[in-house]
Amino acid sequence: MEQRIIVAGSGGQGILFLGKVIAHAAMKENKEVTWFPSYGAEMRGGTANCMVVISDELIGSPIVKNADYLIVLNEASFNKFTDRIIQGGCLIYDSSIIKNSKCRHDINIYPVEASREASLIANPKLANMVLLGAFVKISGILNIEKVLETIEEIIPPKRKEMIEVNKNLILRGFSIIES
């Protein structure tokens, strides 16, 4: 099993953090993992994406040319990366922000009103955690408990107040996806 994931959006949307949580949770499940971040010089507001590869065997390259999963948080990234999803792959996107109606018919599409859901619980800027929960449910790659444990471990001490908020957002994203 090898799963290739691209997470994309703008700097400041928690793109790299989302990918990092996926990678760390996969390591907790004794998987082989690569996490490859990429961001523009602007950081906040510029483009940001990361590639995560999860496998049962050694990984040959951290670069994801064709993704099994694309998690996207803005329109520009939606337009840029949608063509890189394999046939039968999954697109998970924040439909509160992305209103693009043109999309491929050979992939599974999961619009999630992540920013709206995040604003109901905490702050729309935490939409990344709602999408993380949706990804966990849709993909079945990670155990939700391992993801929640990972949140406790990688949030820095100065942001500990965000642990429960992030967990609640992840669980909300997990629960809004129907089985």
N, C-alpha and C positions, 0 to 999 in steps of 0.2 A: 504494500500500500504506500503510495506517495501522493500527497495532496499539495497542490500549489495554490497559494493564496496571494492576491494583491489587495492591499488596502490603500485607498487613494482619496485625496481631498486637498484642503488648503492648510497651510501652517496655522497652528493654533486650534485646530479641530480635534487634536488628540489622535492623529493618524498613526504616528510612530508608537505611541503608548498602546493603542489598540493592538497593533501587530506584536508588540513586545509581550503583552499579556497572553496572546495566543501562543507565542513561542515558549514562554515560561511554563504555561499550563501543559503544553505538549511534553516538555522536558520532565515535568512531574509525573507524567505517564510513561516515562522511559522510552520516549520516541527520539529518533534522530531529528534535529531541527536546525534550520538556518533562518536568520532574520537579517534582511538587507535593507537598511533605510536609505532614502533619497529625498532631499529637499532642496528647494531653491535658496539662493543667497539671502532672500528677504526673510526667511523663516516665517514669521507671523504674516499670514495673508498670501504668501507665495505658495507655490505648489509643493505638495509633500506626498510621498507614497512610500510604502515598504512592501517587500516581498517576503513571504514566509513559506518555507517548504517543510513539511512534516512527513516523516517516513519511518518504516520499520527497519529499513536498511540504510547503509551509508548514502549520503547525498552527494551527487556529482557536482552540482553547481547551485549557488544561492540565487541565481538569476532566473526569474520566471518569465518566460516568453509567452507561454500559453497557460492561462490560469484555470483551475477547476472552480475557484471561487473568486469573485470580485466584490469587495465591500467598498462602497463609494459614498462620499459625503458632500460632493458638490457637482454642479452641472459640467464644468470644464473637465473634471476627471471622468465623469460619466461618458462624455463624448470621446475622450482620449483612450480609455482603457476597455470599453465594451467589446471592441473587436478582438481583444486578446483572450476572451473567455472561450474555452473549448466547446465544441458542440455537446449539448447535454449538461454543460456546466451551470453554475448558479450566479446570478447577479442579485446582490442584496444592497438596497440603496435607501437613502433618506428621502422619502417622497414628500416630506414637509418642505424641502428645499428644491429638489429636482423635479421639475414639471415636464421633462422631456417625454413626449409621447411616441417618438420613433425608437424602436428597439428591435432586436433580432427575435426571430420566432423559433430558433433552434436551441434556446437556452431556457432554464427555469428562472423566472423573475419573481423577486420578493420585494415589493415596495413596502417600506416600514416608515411610518410617520415618526421617526426617531426624535427629531427636534421637538415636535409637539409633545410626545410622551415624556421626554426629558424635562420640558418646561412644567409639566403637571406635577412632577416629583421634586425637581430641584431647579435646573437651569438648562435652557436649550443648548448651551455650549457643551453639555455632557451627552449629546446624542450618540457619540461614539460607543458609550457603554450599552445603550439600548441596542445598537446594531451588533455589538459583541454577543449579547444574549441571544439575539435572533440567529446569528451565525452558529452559535453552539447548538441550538435546537435544529436548525436546518441541516447542518453538515453531519452531526453525530460523531464528529472526529474527537471532540473533547468531552470530558466529564464535567458537568456544571459545578460539582463540588470542588474539583481541582482548579477551575477558573476562579471561584470565590476565594479559595485558599491563596491563589496567586495574587489576587488583589491585596490581601492582607500583607503579603510579603514584599511586594515591590513598590507600594506607595511609600514615599519617604516620610520619616518621622514628623517633619514639619507640616505634613498634609494628612495626618492620621484621621482628622475629622471627616475626611472624604471617603473613608473605607466603607462605612455603612451606606452612604449615599450611592456610591458606585455599585455596591452589591445590589441595592434595591433597583437600580436602573438596569443592571444585567438581568436580574430576575424578571423585570417587566418585559424586556425584549424577548426573553426566553418564553414567557407565558403568552405573548400575543401571537406567536406563530402556532398555528393549529397543527396537531400531530398528523 
